Amino acid sequence: MTKLQTKNSKMNAKPKKDSVTSLPNSFEEALKELEAIAAKLESGEITLNDTVELCARGRMLHDFCAAKLEEAQLTVNEIITNNDYEPIGITGSDLQKLYKSKNKIN
């Protein structure tokens, strides 16, 4: 099979039915899959049914990524605030203060 035939067979391959609902293992994996979906959609070489399925998968991946980003933001907010949820300035000397604040070390 030539490279072109392999590429065309991959582009025309139908998404698996369960692929719309299966979750990726990480944000990076989801983002990579979203990029692949965008490339397939931009190629214009897929059927309408495949387009609809890819759009559904893309929406699910988008929602997954949005949730992961929100989770990361909450974690960062927790890291950069003290126990009273007041911002802690992050400088070289403040890293020790941050560590002590979060771990209650005096």
Secondary structure, DSSP 8 states (H G I E B T S, - for coil): --HHHHHHHHHH----GGGGT---SSHHHHHHHHHHHHHHHHHT-S-HHHHHHHHHHHHHHHHHHHHHHHHHHHHHHHHTB-TTS-B---STTHHHHHHHHHHT--
